[in-house]
Amino acid sequence: MGVKEAKEKCPDLILVNGEDLTKYRNSLTGLQVLLGFDENFVDITELVERRLTEWKKASLPNISVSGHVYNNQTVDFHDQMHVRLAMGSQIAEEMRDAMCSRLGLTGCAGVATNKVLSKLVCGTFKPNQQTILLPENRQNLMGSLDHLRKIPGIGFKTAKHLLNLGLCTVQDLQDCSAEILEKELGIPAAHLIQKLSWGEDHSPVTPSGPPQSLSDEDSFKKCSSEAEVKKKIEELLTNLLDRLYKDGRKPYTIRLTIRQYSATNKWFNRESRQCPVPSHLVKRIGSGNCADLVSILMKLFRKMINVEIPFHLTLLNICFSNLKDPPASSKESIQFYLSRSSPSSSNKFSFAMMEHQGEDSDVLSGERNTRCVQSQLHTPCLPKASDLQCPSPLLPAGIDYDVFNQLPSDIKEEIISSQKEGEKSPCHPKTKISSISLHSEDLGQSTRTLAFSGIAPTNEEPPAERQNPHGEGSSQKHSSQGSKVALPPSVDPKTFSELPAEMQKELLTEWKSQKGHHPGLL
């Protein structure tokens, strides 16, 4: 029933604006099991036992029941189950009082021995009241249900199957043979449903965890232009991004839902489109700029609506799903810094740099599209001893980063200087691999060998010499100074070179361990 119709039938009707659900959402955090939007299960067994232990035996007769007892049954304080339920009613009252005073929310409570019974007895006395169910009245409560669908766990389809068997009431279901139910529903479902009909429920109360998606929507009489749609999307995103920021997780899927006006089907003609959130946007979500997200949502909108002809929308919904915690370390988030490319499977990328990053680098191209960036090492320009903390890709090939940084300064200089001397005996031009073993016994560590680069030997001829502006010939050298780092095809060498040294080292180690999946790595 619409608000207008309701006010016509009841002129004295008092209406409360329920559009903003923020207050209710915030109050749901930290609860045990969330059932729908406004129902929750809480297991208070341990709390009851603790209070009973602390309670003096002389005070037990003074325990009273807070609220109502179903069917006005008399509580027997010599029955331990009755005593526990009475204590549970006091705890339930304290929780409701705290919820009302702190959050301003009223509510009902049902106290029973399991989840199904507590849910069913909860609504006996409304509003803002509570009821306990003693075990002796369990069958009376179940028999009072006027339809099988009133039993939690029996939905529309299950009730339809039961109706086909001629089962209309709870009593019919209780009296039905297990064999008939098993034939119609299967053994597990048949046993579960028949137990529920007797009020038996052994399912535990377990934490629900955070929601799997965050969404917001707005309904209206008419929205019939792209400008209006964009404005409403921006309004919804503003609220949704604020909730997403407080949640702390990152969304990897975005969905847009619309509802077009229909005279015959006003409420159930929704249509949705979704797509992954681009990786470069995931990290920036929450920074305040939502223009890129608006653009994505408008593209989804145009997939559902032909804007060239008139349209009439009555609802828009935006949903962020596939929520994940942000990466805990830089190693996990490194993919945000690496741009993906789509070369052919035969392409290989090799990146090698030495000490001086400021020098111009040569880009060599071969028949197999092997790209290599390399700069020369100049020994006279060695940095100060205190500054010799070389990133791993800038060290001579095979030198372990951690071991190198623990060496004395003079040894560091000697290792780097020795590479200049190695230019006199260059490697065979057809073997593009360089590996050096560093024996670190003086540091009390085992000998470690690491090849920082490697591309399988090839039969290609070396690139032809290039003439510089002065007519002098220059050729690419493949000596021991030119430590190459083989990268997977999806990694951009330039971007990789700009990463911090620690990230480069972690990635190289990881890629080397996955050589079975990357044939271009050695």
TORKOLNU-837448 format. One record per residue (C-alpha): x, y, z; residue number from 1. Coordinates in steps of 0.02 Angstrom, whole numbers, m for minus. Layout:
N
      x      y      z resi
      X      Y      Z  NUM
...
//
This chain:
522
      x      y      z resi
      0      0      0    1
     67    171    m46    2
     83    313     79    3
    m49    416    m10    4
   m176    276     m1    5
   m132    240    181    6
   m161    422    232    7
   m328    424    142    8
   m386    271    240    9
   m309    330    404   10
   m300    521    413   11
   m223    518    588   12
    m79    407    532   13
     90    463    600   14
    231    434    477   15
    415    418    516   16
    546    447    380   17
    636    281    360   18
    743    321    208   19
    906    340    304   20
    954    169    373   21
   1128    221    432   22
   1078    214    615   23
   1014     37    597   24
   1164    m22    496   25
   1286     44    625   26
   1193    m43    765   27
   1212   m213    679   28
   1401   m222    691   29
   1474   m350    812   30
   1318   m458    825   31
   1323   m645    824   32
   1204   m710    691   33
   1112   m587    581   34
    940   m647    525   35
    870   m528    397   36
    887   m343    433   37
    814   m330    607   38
    829   m503    686   39
    980   m577    774   40
   1021   m733    872   41
   1133   m723   1025   42
   1194   m875   1121   43
   1189   m828   1307   44
   1219  m1003   1376   45
   1391   m965   1450   46
   1331   m800   1522   47
   1185   m886   1608   48
   1298  m1020   1681   49
   1421   m889   1743   50
   1285   m790   1830   51
   1211   m945   1909   52
   1383   m993   1975   53
   1404   m822   2053   54
   1230   m823   2124   55
   1217   m884   2301   56
   1107  m1036   2326   57
   1004   m944   2455   58
    955   m816   2323   59
    894   m940   2194   60
    710   m932   2250   61
    718   m743   2224   62
    754   m760   2038   63
    609   m687   1942   64
    556   m695   1760   65
    571   m535   1661   66
    432   m515   1536   67
    303   m647   1490   68
    298   m837   1501   69
    220   m920   1350   70
     46   m989   1387   71
     61   m917   1565   72
    147  m1074   1624   73
    209  m1073   1804   74
    398  m1073   1824   75
    465  m1215   1933   76
    623  m1149   2018   77
    670  m1326   2067   78
    689  m1367   1882   79
    864  m1317   1823   80
    803  m1283   1645   81
    668  m1166   1710   82
    797  m1075   1817   83
    914  m1053   1668   84
    774   m985   1558   85
    722   m864   1697   86
    901   m802   1711   87
    904   m787   1521   88
    751   m676   1527   89
    843   m556   1643   90
    991   m548   1525   91
    874   m519   1378   92
    792   m374   1470   93
    962   m297   1507   94
   1010   m310   1324   95
    849   m228   1266   96
    867    m87   1394   97
   1047    m56   1339   98
    996    m57   1156   99
    859     70   1191  100
    964    187   1299  101
   1122    183   1190  102
   1048    167   1016  103
    870    225   1037  104
    804     62    965  105
    662    m39   1038  106
    635   m223   1006  107
    560   m388   1060  108
    651   m541   1126  109
    615   m726   1135  110
    709   m839   1257  111
    707  m1027   1222  112
    820  m1178   1209  113
    860  m1161   1023  114
    855  m1039    878  115
    691  m1096    798  116
    592  m1089    960  117
    665   m922   1012  118
    618   m846    844  119
    440   m913    850  120
    406   m859   1030  121
    485   m688   1005  122
    332   m615    920  123
    204   m676   1047  124
    196   m509   1137  125
    228   m348   1039  126
    290   m213   1034  127
    445   m192   1141  128
    411   m345   1250  129
    487   m516   1279  130
    431   m695   1309  131
    513   m855   1371  132
    461  m1029   1316  133
    473  m1171   1441  134
    508  m1345   1367  135
    336  m1413   1415  136
    249  m1289   1299  137
    353  m1326   1145  138
    217  m1430   1060  139
     84  m1300   1099  140
    189  m1167   1013  141
    219  m1274    858  142
     35  m1324    849  143
    m18  m1141    851  144
     63  m1109    682  145
    m72  m1094    549  146
     40  m1132    400  147
    193  m1238    365  148
    286  m1087    299  149
    281  m1012    472  150
    414  m1140    520  151
    586  m1061    496  152
    677  m1159    360  153
    523  m1203    257  154
    508  m1087    109  155
    392  m1073    m39  156
    461  m1217   m143  157
    473  m1338      3  158
    296  m1295     57  159
    238  m1330   m120  160
    317  m1503   m117  161
    233  m1538     51  162
     66  m1478    m17  163
     83  m1602   m161  164
     94  m1737    m28  165
    m67  m1673     52  166
     24  m1596    201  167
    m55  m1430    250  168
    m29  m1411    437  169
    112  m1437    561  170
     17  m1586    630  171
     10  m1664    456  172
    198  m1647    439  173
    230  m1722    610  174
    120  m1872    571  175
    191  m1903    396  176
    304  m2055    378  177
    488  m2025    350  178
    488  m2137    195  179
    363  m2027    102  180
    459  m1869    144  181
    625  m1947     93  182
    555  m1998    m76  183
    492  m1822   m110  184
    630  m1715    m33  185
    780  m1828     m9  186
    846  m1901    153  187
    938  m1749    227  188
    799  m1624    191  189
    663  m1742    250  190
    747  m1774    418  191
    783  m1588    445  192
    607  m1530    404  193
    524  m1660    514  194
    635  m1612    661  195
    593  m1429    635  196
    408  m1471    641  197
    437  m1535    820  198
    537  m1380    867  199
    704  m1472    866  200
    851  m1369    806  201
   1032  m1411    845  202
   1114  m1280    734  203
   1241  m1175    830  204
   1247   m987    845  205
   1399   m936    742  206
   1462   m763    693  207
   1392   m702    528  208
   1544   m598    481  209
   1539   m437    381  210
   1413   m417    239  211
   1462   m489     70  212
   1405   m333    m21  213
   1362   m150      8  214
   1221    m70    m89  215
   1110     83    m91  216
    957    123   m193  217
    828    257   m223  218
    651    240   m288  219
    555    382   m368  220
    405    418   m477  221
    497    455   m637  222
    673    472   m706  223
    679    492   m895  224
    842    575   m946  225
   1027    532   m942  226
   1063    689   m842  227
    940    637   m707  228
   1012    461   m702  229
   1189    527   m685  230
   1138    645   m545  231
   1053    507   m447  232
   1201    390   m473  233
   1317    524   m403  234
   1204    546   m251  235
   1199    359   m217  236
   1387    342   m239  237
   1423    480   m113  238
   1332    386     24  239
   1395    216    m31  240
   1578    267    m39  241
   1566    337    138  242
   1501    169    200  243
   1636     80    101  244
   1771    187    180  245
   1707    145    355  246
   1698    m39    309  247
   1882    m40    262  248
   1871   m171    124  249
   1896   m148    m63  250
   1764   m195   m194  251
   1812   m290   m350  252
   1639   m295   m432  253
   1513   m156   m461  254
   1331   m182   m510  255
   1194    m66   m570  256
   1010   m113   m554  257
    864    m20   m631  258
    677    m38   m628  259
    574     21   m775  260
    396     78   m755  261
    265    m54   m793  262
     79    m39   m767  263
     61   m226   m741  264
    220   m266   m645  265
    267   m122   m530  266
    387   m206   m410  267
    473   m358   m485  268
    539   m304   m655  269
    717   m262   m605  270
    864   m278   m724  271
   1048   m279   m678  272
   1220   m267   m759  273
   1386   m286   m673  274
   1571   m281   m714  275
   1739   m295   m624  276
   1810   m137   m548  277
   1971    m96   m643  278
   2124   m135   m539  279
   2191     43   m550  280
   2028    107   m474  281
   2017    m18   m332  282
   2157     65   m236  283
   2090    240   m266  284
   1912    202   m211  285
   1874    308    m59  286
   1988    452   m108  287
   1837    562   m142  288
   1841    566   m332  289
   1701    458   m402  290
   1702    520   m582  291
   1778    358   m648  292
   1648    253   m557  293
   1508    363   m623  294
   1575    336   m799  295
   1575    146   m774  296
   1398    147   m706  297
   1335    253   m850  298
   1409    127   m972  299
   1315    m12   m882  300
   1158     94   m889  301
   1172    115  m1078  302
   1187    m73  m1098  303
   1013    m91  m1023  304
    927     65  m1089  305
    923    135  m1265  306
    938    320  m1227  307
    886    364  m1404  308
    706    322  m1362  309
    600    379  m1212  310
    619    281  m1050  311
    539    286   m879  312
    637    226   m727  313
    567    210   m551  314
    720    141   m460  315
    911    142   m463  316
   1022     30   m358  317
   1213     26   m346  318
   1300   m121   m266  319
   1483   m154   m224  320
   1518   m340   m206  321
   1665   m460   m201  322
   1731   m362    m52  323
   1907   m406      5  324
   2023   m343    140  325
   2159   m228     74  326
   2328   m314     48  327
   2427   m332    209  328
   2597   m306    130  329
   2678   m218    m16  330
   2716   m387    m95  331
   2531   m425   m108  332
   2488   m254   m178  333
   2632   m244   m302  334
   2518   m281   m449  335
   2442   m108   m430  336
   2611    m37   m486  337
   2638   m152   m634  338
   2549   m110   m795  339
   2490   m261   m890  340
   2524   m278  m1075  341
   2466   m407  m1200  342
   2614   m458  m1309  343
   2615   m620  m1407  344
   2665   m775  m1314  345
   2832   m779  m1404  346
   2883   m607  m1341  347
   3013   m598  m1202  348
   3061   m447  m1099  349
   3230   m431  m1017  350
   3284   m286   m909  351
   3460   m251   m847  352
   3536    m99   m767  353
   3699    m64   m677  354
   3753     68   m556  355
   3712    229   m649  356
   3526    246   m683  357
   3547    421   m751  358
   3631    365   m912  359
   3537    347  m1073  360
   3485    168  m1104  361
   3486     74  m1267  362
   3332    m20  m1323  363
   3377   m170  m1430  364
   3251   m260  m1537  365
   3278   m430  m1616  366
   3180   m545  m1728  367
   3097   m624  m1576  368
   3048   m455  m1502  369
   3170   m470  m1358  370
   3186   m302  m1274  371
   3334   m262  m1164  372
   3376   m103  m1072  373
   3555    m88  m1012  374
   3672     48   m950  375
   3859     46   m926  376
   3955     39   m764  377
   4082    177   m732  378
   4201    133   m591  379
   4277    306   m564  380
   4106    371   m512  381
   4079    246   m371  382
   3972    316   m230  383
   4034    337    m54  384
   4059    181     49  385
   3915    226    163  386
   3799    237     14  387
   3836     64    m57  388
   3664     m9    m25  389
   3633    m71   m201  390
   3458   m127   m254  391
   3465   m308   m306  392
   3439   m282   m494  393
   3585   m159   m495  394
   3710   m281   m419  395
   3824   m391   m524  396
   3730   m547   m578  397
   3719   m682   m446  398
   3760   m570   m297  399
   3637   m596   m155  400
   3562   m431    m99  401
   3557   m466     88  402
   3732   m540     92  403
   3805   m395     m8  404
   3735   m264    111  405
   3816   m351    260  406
   3990   m343    184  407
   4118   m212    239  408
   4123    m56    130  409
   4294    m92     55  410
   4238   m266      0  411
   4081   m192    m79  412
   4188    m72   m179  413
   4305   m213   m230  414
   4161   m322   m293  415
   4087   m182   m396  416
   4257   m126   m462  417
   4302   m303   m512  418
   4158   m305   m634  419
   4244   m171   m738  420
   4392   m284   m761  421
   4277   m420   m825  422
   4245   m319   m982  423
   4408   m386  m1054  424
   4332   m560  m1070  425
   4153   m539  m1134  426
   4029   m680  m1136  427
   3988   m772  m1295  428
   3864   m662  m1388  429
   3744   m805  m1416  430
   3726   m848  m1231  431
   3622   m714  m1146  432
   3640   m770   m965  433
   3747   m709   m823  434
   3764   m791   m652  435
   3889   m762   m512  436
   3906   m863   m352  437
   3946   m770   m193  438
   4027   m872    m54  439
   3983   m790    110  440
   4067   m906    234  441
   4153   m759    321  442
   3980   m699    372  443
   3933   m867    446  444
   3808   m902    308  445
   3797  m1043    186  446
   3854  m1019      7  447
   3712   m947    m96  448
   3698   m932   m283  449
   3568   m825   m368  450
   3551   m790   m554  451
   3471   m620   m568  452
   3435   m639   m751  453
   3432   m760   m892  454
   3362   m787  m1063  455
   3386   m955  m1143  456
   3530   m964  m1268  457
   3475   m913  m1439  458
   3543   m931  m1614  459
   3507   m749  m1653  460
   3646   m642  m1716  461
   3692   m495  m1607  462
   3616   m329  m1658  463
   3710   m233  m1790  464
   3823    m93  m1736  465
   3748     79  m1725  466
   3834    236  m1784  467
   3831    384  m1666  468
   3821    562  m1730  469
   4012    571  m1734  470
   4026    419  m1844  471
   4095    307  m1708  472
   4029    132  m1703  473
   3948     69  m1543  474
   3888   m107  m1509  475
   3793   m187  m1366  476
   3908   m284  m1250  477
   3857   m443  m1161  478
   3993   m450  m1031  479
   3981   m498   m850  480
   3941   m317   m809  481
   3776   m329   m902  482
   3668   m423   m779  483
   3501   m452   m861  484
   3339   m478   m766  485
   3208   m579   m860  486
   3032   m519   m828  487
   2866   m604   m868  488
   2780   m540  m1027  489
   2645   m452   m925  490
   2768   m338   m834  491
   2821   m170   m902  492
   3012   m154   m884  493
   3008     35   m862  494
   2880     24   m722  495
   2978   m117   m642  496
   3136    m12   m639  497
   3046    125   m541  498
   2994      8   m400  499
   3085      8   m233  500
   3231   m112   m226  501
   3149   m222    m95  502
   2996   m247   m203  503
   3105   m288   m354  504
   3200   m419   m254  505
   3040   m500   m189  506
   2966   m509   m363  507
   3124   m581   m440  508
   3129   m717   m308  509
   2945   m757   m334  510
   2959   m763   m523  511
   3112   m875   m513  512
   3017   m998   m404  513
   2880  m1003   m536  514
   2996  m1042   m681  515
   2890  m1192   m726  516
   2751  m1070   m769  517
   2864   m942   m852  518
   2978  m1027   m979  519
   3064   m861  m1012  520
   3136   m858   m836  521
   3291   m956   m786  522
//
